[in-house]
Amino acid sequence: MAAVTGCELLTGIALLVAPRLGGFMSLGLLVAFSTVLVSVIVEGREVSCACFGAATSRPVDRVSLIRNLVLISVSLLVVVSVS
């Protein structure tokens, strides 16, 4: 779990310092997280998201996946709009 937190922190820093790189990093993380979400949803497992740290512990559902798809869109926008 610490590795994920470290990657998220580095992605946040990259978004501030080198936005295009940060956009690619966030895109990679979000695609990886979304792949896991799809797997959990398809298998019908009851898994707590823990998205945004301890702030939430609701189960993974389609809303979680939709949120990630919106965030992926934002990441793509950053990648293509920042030169």
N, C-alpha and C positions, 0 to 999 in steps of 0.2 A: 504494500500500500504506500510505503514511503517513496518508492520509485515513481508511482503515478503522481503523487503530490509534487515531487521534484520536477517531473516533466511539465506539469501544469504551471508551476512557478516559473520555470525557464521560458515557457511559451508566453506567459504574461509579460515577462521582461522583454522578450524578443518583439512582441507586439508594440512595445513602447520605443525600443531602440532601433529595430529593423523590421518595420511593419510587414513587409512582404514575406520575409522569413517566418515571422510570427504567424502570419496567415497560413502558410504552408504547414507549420507545426500544429496549429490549432485544427486545421483540416485533417491532418493525420490522426491526431488524438480523437477527434469527433467521429471519424470513420471507424476507428478501432472500437470506441465505446458503443457506437451504433450497431456494429456487427455483434457485439456481445448482447445488446438489448434484443436484437432480432432473434438470436439464439434462445434467449430466456423466454421470450414471448411465444415463439413457435413450439418450444418444448412444454409450455404451460407451467413452468416452475414459478413458485412464489418466492421472489427474491427482493429484499429491501434495496432500494436504489443507493442510498447514502450519497446521492448527488448533492453537490454544494456542501460537502462535509456533514457535520452533525446537525445541520439546520433542518434537514428532512430525513425521514426514514420510511417514506411511503413506498409501496411495492412498485416494481417496474411494470409499466403498462404502455399502451399505445401513445398516451400523452407524452411519456418520456421520449419515445422515438420521434414523435412529431417535433418536440422541442429541439432535439438534436438535429433534425433535418433543417429547421429554421436556422440554427447556429451554423450548420454546414454552409447554408446559403450565404450567411454573413461572412464566413471565412473565405468563400469563393469570391465574394465581392471585394474583400480586402486584397486578395491575391491579384485580381485582374485590374483593380483601380489604382494600386500603388505601384509606382515604377522605381 
